[in-house]
Amino acid sequence: MYDKLTRDKYDLLIAGAGLYGSVIAHEAARAGRSVLVLEKRNHIGGNIYTERREGIDVHVYGAHIFHTSDRGIWEYVNSFAEFEPFINSPLARFRDELYNLPFNMNTFSRMWNIRTPDEAKRIIEEQIRKSGITKPENLEEQAISLVGYDIYEKLVKGYTEKQWGRKCSELPAFIIRRLPVRFTYDNNYFNDRYQGIPSEGYTVIAERMLKDADVLLNTDYFEFIKTHRDIAAKTVFTGMIDEFFGYSEGHLEYRSLRFETETLDTDNFQGNAVVNYTSADVPYTRIIEHRHFMNRQQAKTIISREYPQEWKPGKEPYYPVNDERNTELYEKYLKKAQELPDVVFGGRLGEYRYYDMDKVIAAALEQARAMFGQEE
């Protein structure tokens, strides 16, 4: 039930109604636990939240394509919603040039006017050899050592510098451990066996997961707990772990995003769900055209421009900055967390790590089994 407490005490308090918290809530209810979920936003679903406008499911916090190779996870998520097949085939625009992603033979053919994998391999290998890079010391050197100069300059450099707000030469090499390079004419961005998007949007998944929990929207955990300190026997916290501990060891760093979304009087703006803008002179990293996720013909279309930005209090933290300094700082908070047996920290912010949706569900199910003893 939304926005109403139905009891004085709960078995479990969950801070955050995103995917991780929703899975935990569902599994807790299945195990017979009473659950209260607090959500500071005015909606459930976290960053997978979608809302219907002009007959189009808008991915309010950026494109979300569900993909996994885990059949069990695929079957689990399909128990909450019907999925329609969707193959993510983004394009990259560098000035007036368009390239297919991930890097594949369509990319190489467009860039070098070649036809065969051997030609592409020779060009990339020669550029790597000429670079003379044997031990990459930063992201720029790492990328060049993987794909050569041309791909780096046109498709990696500008996009990455916008994404992280720093020059590639100032970013650590480990951010790009590898770059997907395929010597086939295959534009399928993900290698996973199961891929799709829920036909009713993602929000219904959270709704169905939370149907047996009490949910308070527009409710800040820290304010709520001041007057309800003993309301639950155990807590699952999915917010920022450094905020939970009052930033006592210092602030962890995040990257944030800003979206400009508009409705256009055309039925088709860019012909593809996602187009990345890789040149540095374009301030946004990509444009999402939401109608193409379902390929539904509508009189109008809705697009979102995505602008990366530095995180600061008041903005939404999207991506942890997992460099050496932040990793060491997180370990300090993790030690503090391990001293609290009645609090579980989970999800992207609670564990300070980037999660794909299938991995979020897998982690939440593993935690639920540990907490409630349910069988796989």
N, C-alpha and C positions, 0 to 999 in steps of 0.2 A: 504494500500500500504506500502511495506517495504522500510525503509531507504530513505524516501522522505517526506518532508512536502508539503502538498497540499494546505495549507492556512496559513495566518499570525496569525489567532486567532482561538482557539478551545473552545468549551463549557466545555470540560473536559480533564484534563491531568491525566493519570494513570501511576504511577511509579511501574513497575513490570508486566510482561506478564505471570505470573503464573495463576493458576486456578481461584483464587479470582479476580484478575485484568481482566482476560479474560471474566468472567461472567459479571462483571460490564460493560466492554466495549460493550459486546453484547446487554445488556439491555439498555444501553445508546443510542446505535445506533437505536434500535427498537423504542425508544422514540423520535427519531429525533434529537439527540444531535450529534455534531461533536466531535470526540474522537482522542486523540493522546496518544499512549502508548510508554513509554520508557522502554527498557530492557537492563540491563548492560551485560548480557550474549550474546553469539552469536546465540541464538536460543530462541524460544518462549516455553511456557509450564511449565516453572519453574521446580520443582522437579518431575512432572509427565512425563517429556519429555522422549520419546522413539525414537530410531532410528533403522532402519533395517540393519542388518549385516548377511551375510550368510543365508538370507531368514528368519532370526529370529528377532523378535522385542525385542531389548535390553532395559531394564529398567535402564537407565543410572545412576539414583540417588537412586537406591534401589527398591525393590519389591513394586508394587502398585496394589492392588486388590480392585476393587470398590465394596463396600457393603453398603447396606442401608435397612432400614425397611420402609422408606418413599416412598410411591408409586409415589407421585408427583415428587420427586427428581429423582427417577429412570426413569420416563418417560421423564423428562427434559434432562437428560444426554443422553438418547437413541435417542433424536431428533438430536444429533450431530454425533452419531456413532452407528454402529451395535455392540452389545455386544455378546460375546460367553460365555456360562456358565463356571464358574470356581469355584470349592470349594477349599478353602485354607486348606490344611492338612499337615502342616509342621511336620518335624521330629526333635528330639533333640538327638544329639550324645554326650554322656559322655564317653570319652575315647573309648573303643571298644563296648559300649552298645548303642543301639538305642531305643528311646522311642517316642511314639506318643504324639502330642500336639493337642489341649489343654489337661490338665490333665484329663484323663478319664479312663474307665475300661481297655482299651488296655494298657495304661501307668501302671496302678496298677498291672495288671496281669503279665506284663513283669518284674516289679520291685520286686514283692513279691511272684510270682508264685501262685496267687490266682485266683478265678473264679467269685465270687459273689460280688455284691455291699455291702452286710453286712460285708463281710470279710474286704473289703477295708475301710469301715467306721470305723470298730473297730480298725484297725491298726492306722489310722490317728488320731482318737480321743484319743487313748492311748498315742501316741507320744506327742500330744498337752498337755494332762494331765500331763505327766512326765516333760514337760518343765517348768511347774509352772508359765508360763507367763500369767498375767492377764491384765496388762497395758503396752502394747508394747511401748518402748521408742526409737526404731530405726527400720530400715527396716528389719534387721535380725530377731529381735524378732517378728515383725509383720508377716513376712512370716512363721515363725515356728508356730505361734499361729493360722495360717490359714490352713497349709498343713502338719505340722510335720517336723521331722528332715530329713528323707530320701529324700523326694522330694526337700526340700530346699537345701540340700548339693549337690545333683546331678544335679538338673535342674534349680535352681534359683540363687544360690550364685555366682558361677563363671561367669555366663552370665551377671548378674546384675552388678557385680563389673567391668567387662570389659566395659559395656555399659556406666556406670557413672564415671569410673575412680577413684572410692573411695571404701573403704571397706563397706560392707553392715551394719556393726555396726556403721558406721559414717554417714550413710544416714538417712534422716528423715523417720519415719514410714509411713507418708501419701502417699509416692510415690507408695506404694502397698496397696491401700485401700482394695482391694480384689484380689483374684486369682481365675480364673475360674476352678472349680472342677466339673466334671460331673461323675455321677455314671451310665453311659451308655457307650456302645461301639460305640462312635460317635467321629470321628476325624475332623468334620467340625469346623474350628477354630472360625468362626463367627456365631452368632445366627440370623443374618439378613435374611429377606425373599428374598431379591434380591442381587445376587452376580454375578460378571462377569468381563471380561476384553475386551476392544474394539478390534475387529478383525483386525483393521488396525493400532493398537497402539494408545497411548494416544495423540500424538502430533497433529493428525488430529482434535481432539476435540478443541484444542486451535486455530488451523488454522481457523476452521469454526466459532468459536466465535469471532475471530478478523477480519473477512473478510471485515467488513465495517469501520474499524479503520485504521488510519495511525500508523505504527509501526516503531520505530527506534531501531535497535539492536546495541549491543556494545556501548550503550549510558548510561553514568552515570547521574543519575538525578541531583546530586548536581553540577556537572560541567555544564550540560545543562542549568539549571535554572539561572546560573550566567549571561548568555547572552540572556535568554528568560523569564525574570521574569514575564512578563504580558501576556504570550502566552495563558493562559486558565483562565476561570472564577472560576473554582473549580478544586481541586486536590484530587485524591485518592492515598494514599501512602501505598504500601504493603511491604516496606523494614523495616529495624530495626528502631523501634520508638526512641530508644536512639540515634541512629546515626542522625536521622532527627533533633534532638535538640542539636547536637554537643556534646553528652555525658555530658551535663552540670550538670547532677545529678550523674554521674558515669556510668560505663559500666554494662549493664545487662549480665548475664552469659548464655552461650549456650553450648551444646555438638555438636560436628561436626562428620563427617564420612569421611573416605577415602576408595575408592574402587580400587581393583586390578581386572581388567577384562581381560580374555584371551580366545582365541579360541583354542579348543582342537580337535585333529584328532580322535574323536570318536563320535558316534551318541547319546551317553547316558553316562553321567559321574556319577550321583548319584541317578538317578531314581526318583527324586522328585524336585519340583520347589524350595523348601526352606528347608535347613537342618541347624538347630542351633547347634553351638558348645559350650557346656555349661561348659567345664572344663577350669580352669584358665590358664592352660599351653598352650592352643591354643590362639594365639593373636587376631584372628578375631572372631566375634560373629556368623557369618553365611556365608554359601555359597548359592548363588542364581544360579540356572541353568535355563536360560531364555526360552529355547525351551519348557519346560514343562508347561509354562503358556498357550500355545496354543496346546500343544501335537502334534506338527508337526514333522514329521520324516525328518531329515536333515542328510547329510553326516557328518557334524561337529556339535559341540555344543559349547556354549559360557557360561562361568561361571564368577561370580563376587564374590570375597571375600570382606567382609564388616568389616572395622576396625574402631571402635569408637575412638575418640580423643578429646582432649580439643580444644575448639574454641579459636582462636585468630584472630585479624584483618588480612584479606587476605584469610581466610578459609571460607567455606560456613557454616552459622549457621543453624543447623537442628532442634535441640530440645531445647526449653526453659528450664532452670533449675528453676522450679517454687517452690523454697523453700521460707522460710519466708523473708529472706533478699532481694531476687529478687522481690518478690511480693510487698513488701513495696516500692522498688525502682520504679517498674513499675507504681504503683499508683501515684507517683510524676510526671512521664511523662504523665500519663493519664490526670492529672489536666491541664498540659500545653496544651495537645491536645484539651481539651474541650474549651480552650480559642481561638481556631482557627476555626471559623465557615466555612471557605472556604476550609478546609483540612479534609479529612476523612481518618482515619487509619484503615486498615483492613487486614485480613489474619493472617497467623501464626506468622509473625515477627511484623506486625503492631499492633497486639493485644497481643503479647507475650503469646501465648498459643498453645498447640498442637491441630491440627485439622485433623480428618479423612476427606477424600475427599467429602463425602456427606454433612458433616457439613460445609465445606468451601463453597460449592455451596449454601446451605441453608442460611448461613450468608450473602453471597454476594447478593442473591436475596432479602433478607429482606432489606439490605442497598439500593439496587436499587429501591425498592418500596418506601422507604422513600425519595429518591432523585428525582425520576421521576414520582411518583404517579401512577405506573402501578398496575393493578389488579392482584391478584394471579391467 
